[in-house]
Amino acid sequence: MNAVKEWFYGLAPRERVMVSAAAVMVLIAIFYYGLWHPLNTALANAREQVTAESNQARWMLGIRNEAQLLRSSTHHSEPKGQNESLLSIVDSTSRANNLGGAVTHIQPKNDDEATVTLDKANFNRMLFWLRTLQTDYGVVASEATISRAQDAPGQVEARLTLVRGGQ
């Protein structure tokens, strides 16, 4: 440390001012790039993540009532379509609920079970369609994978396993 002091005081007064100014600039750069900039970047990323998660939570809360309605509604009368195939029930009810264009694939597993794939289906219509299947036909979704459709508000991509008599 003494060698640095000797060197510094051995400089001309103008050179000492320039070295001191350079040292201050280096300290400011170290503070900014080592501490300030990373903290601000992390804060901005955290704010974006909170905004995205709160938007998703708002969307989920918005559909909560419809999901509760679907879950709680049951009919105790004899289901319709006992003599119809599950495929024809799915096809006719999806068309009646304006989902015919969204149903892209129906894969039967047996007489009373089928997997249905929907592409860009209106979420509310899909819920009412599932409620109709359950209350009127005794067909329930035993498995469901549902995700929001990209760039299509209110629409979903869904893969449903529908089972007749699974209530």
Backbone torsions as a table, in degrees:
resi	resn	phi	psi	omega
1	MET	NA	-36.6	178.6
2	ASN	-62.9	-34.7	-179.6
3	ALA	-65.2	-37.7	178.8
4	VAL	-67.8	-40.8	178.1
5	LYS	-63.2	-44.6	179.9
6	GLU	-61.8	-44.4	179.1
7	TRP	-61.6	-45.5	-177.3
8	PHE	-62.2	-47.2	-178.3
9	TYR	-74.8	-13.2	175.8
10	GLY	-81.7	-10.0	179.2
11	LEU	-79.1	158.2	175.1
12	ALA	-68.1	154.3	-178.0
13	PRO	-55.1	-39.0	179.6
14	ARG	-65.5	-39.5	-179.8
15	GLU	-67.6	-36.8	177.3
16	ARG	-63.0	-40.1	177.9
17	VAL	-63.1	-43.1	-178.9
18	MET	-66.5	-41.9	178.6
19	VAL	-66.0	-40.7	178.0
20	SER	-63.9	-43.7	178.5
21	ALA	-63.2	-40.9	178.0
22	ALA	-63.9	-40.1	179.2
23	ALA	-64.3	-40.8	177.5
24	VAL	-63.4	-42.8	179.8
25	MET	-63.7	-40.0	177.9
26	VAL	-64.5	-42.6	178.1
27	LEU	-62.6	-41.2	177.8
28	ILE	-63.8	-43.1	179.8
29	ALA	-64.2	-42.0	178.4
30	ILE	-63.1	-43.0	178.6
31	PHE	-62.2	-46.5	-176.1
32	TYR	-67.1	-53.4	-175.0
33	TYR	-80.2	-21.3	-179.8
34	GLY	-92.4	-24.4	-174.9
35	LEU	-130.0	-58.4	-172.4
36	TRP	-63.4	-52.6	-177.1
37	HIS	-61.9	-47.9	177.9
38	PRO	-61.1	-38.1	178.9
39	LEU	-66.1	-42.9	178.5
40	ASN	-64.9	-39.5	178.2
41	THR	-64.2	-44.8	179.0
42	ALA	-63.4	-38.6	178.5
43	LEU	-65.3	-43.0	178.7
44	ALA	-63.6	-41.6	178.1
45	ASN	-64.3	-40.1	178.9
46	ALA	-64.9	-40.1	178.1
47	ARG	-63.5	-42.1	178.0
48	GLU	-62.3	-41.9	-180.0
49	GLN	-65.6	-41.3	178.4
50	VAL	-63.5	-41.7	178.7
51	THR	-62.7	-45.6	-179.7
52	ALA	-63.0	-42.7	-179.3
53	GLU	-70.7	-33.5	177.6
54	SER	-70.8	-34.7	175.1
55	ASN	-63.7	-41.9	178.5
56	GLN	-66.2	-39.8	178.1
57	ALA	-64.2	-40.5	177.2
58	ARG	-61.4	-42.0	179.6
59	TRP	-63.0	-43.5	-179.6
60	MET	-65.7	-40.1	178.0
61	LEU	-65.6	-32.9	179.1
62	GLY	-65.4	-30.9	-178.8
63	ILE	-96.5	-3.9	-177.9
64	ARG	-57.3	-46.3	-177.5
65	ASN	-62.4	-40.0	179.7
66	GLU	-67.4	-36.6	177.9
67	ALA	-67.0	-39.6	178.0
68	GLN	-65.8	-38.1	177.5
69	LEU	-62.7	-44.1	179.1
70	LEU	-63.4	-42.0	-177.7
71	ARG	-69.0	-36.7	-172.8
72	SER	-89.3	-18.9	-175.1
73	SER	-80.9	124.9	176.8
74	THR	-142.0	145.8	174.2
75	HIS	-110.5	142.7	180.0
76	HIS	-102.4	5.7	178.3
77	SER	-82.6	169.0	179.3
78	GLU	-65.8	128.4	-178.6
79	PRO	-63.2	146.5	175.8
80	LYS	-75.5	167.3	171.0
81	GLY	68.8	27.9	-179.5
82	GLN	-62.5	-31.1	-178.0
83	ASN	-96.6	0.7	179.2
84	GLU	-94.5	153.6	175.7
85	SER	-75.2	153.3	179.5
86	LEU	-61.2	-35.4	179.8
87	LEU	-63.1	-42.7	-179.9
88	SER	-70.0	-34.4	176.4
89	ILE	-64.0	-47.3	179.6
90	VAL	-60.6	-44.6	-178.5
91	ASP	-64.3	-49.8	-176.8
92	SER	-67.2	-41.7	-179.0
93	THR	-72.2	-33.1	177.8
94	SER	-66.7	-38.7	177.3
95	ARG	-68.1	-39.1	179.4
96	ALA	-65.8	-26.9	179.3
97	ASN	-99.0	19.7	178.4
98	ASN	57.4	37.3	176.6
99	LEU	-116.2	6.4	-176.4
100	GLY	-55.5	-41.3	-180.0
101	GLY	-73.5	-21.1	-178.3
102	ALA	-84.8	-22.7	179.1
103	VAL	-76.5	110.9	-176.6
104	THR	-100.6	-21.4	-176.4
105	HIS	-157.2	134.7	173.2
106	ILE	-126.8	118.3	-179.0
107	GLN	-115.8	107.4	179.1
108	PRO	-72.4	141.9	174.4
109	LYS	-102.1	-39.6	173.4
110	ASN	-159.1	-167.7	-176.5
111	ASP	-63.7	-28.4	-174.9
112	ASP	-116.1	16.6	-179.9
113	GLU	-148.6	138.8	178.5
114	ALA	-152.6	152.0	175.1
115	THR	-105.1	127.8	-177.0
116	VAL	-117.9	132.5	177.7
117	THR	-111.9	128.0	177.8
118	LEU	-115.8	140.4	-179.1
119	ASP	-124.4	122.2	-179.3
120	LYS	52.7	53.6	178.7
121	ALA	-92.6	141.4	174.6
122	ASN	-65.4	125.0	-173.6
123	PHE	-61.8	-45.2	-178.9
124	ASN	-63.2	-42.6	178.4
125	ARG	-62.9	-39.0	179.6
126	MET	-62.8	-42.2	178.3
127	LEU	-62.5	-43.7	179.2
128	PHE	-67.0	-34.5	176.5
129	TRP	-64.1	-45.5	178.8
130	LEU	-63.8	-36.8	177.4
131	ARG	-65.6	-41.1	177.6
132	THR	-61.6	-45.1	178.9
133	LEU	-59.5	-41.2	-177.7
134	GLN	-71.7	-50.9	-173.2
135	THR	-75.2	-37.2	-175.5
136	ASP	-92.7	-31.9	-171.9
137	TYR	-118.3	-5.1	-179.5
138	GLY	69.6	25.9	-180.0
139	VAL	-106.3	126.3	-178.7
140	VAL	-122.4	158.6	175.1
141	ALA	-88.4	109.7	179.7
142	SER	-82.0	-26.6	176.2
143	GLU	-140.7	143.6	179.2
144	ALA	-148.2	133.2	171.9
145	THR	-123.0	114.8	-174.5
146	ILE	-129.0	132.4	176.1
147	SER	-140.5	154.3	179.7
148	ARG	-66.1	139.6	175.5
149	ALA	-75.5	138.5	-179.7
150	GLN	-65.3	136.2	175.2
151	ASP	55.3	29.9	179.3
152	ALA	-141.9	88.0	-178.6
153	PRO	-59.6	135.9	177.4
154	GLY	80.7	2.1	-179.2
155	GLN	-116.3	152.5	-175.5
156	VAL	-134.1	160.3	167.8
157	GLU	-104.7	133.9	-176.1
158	ALA	-142.7	146.3	172.2
159	ARG	-129.5	115.7	-173.3
160	LEU	-121.1	137.5	170.5
161	THR	-103.0	112.3	-176.9
162	LEU	-100.5	134.8	-177.6
163	VAL	-129.4	130.8	176.0
164	ARG	-84.7	134.3	178.7
165	GLY	76.3	21.1	-177.4
166	GLY	-94.9	17.4	-176.2
167	GLN	-71.6	NA	NA
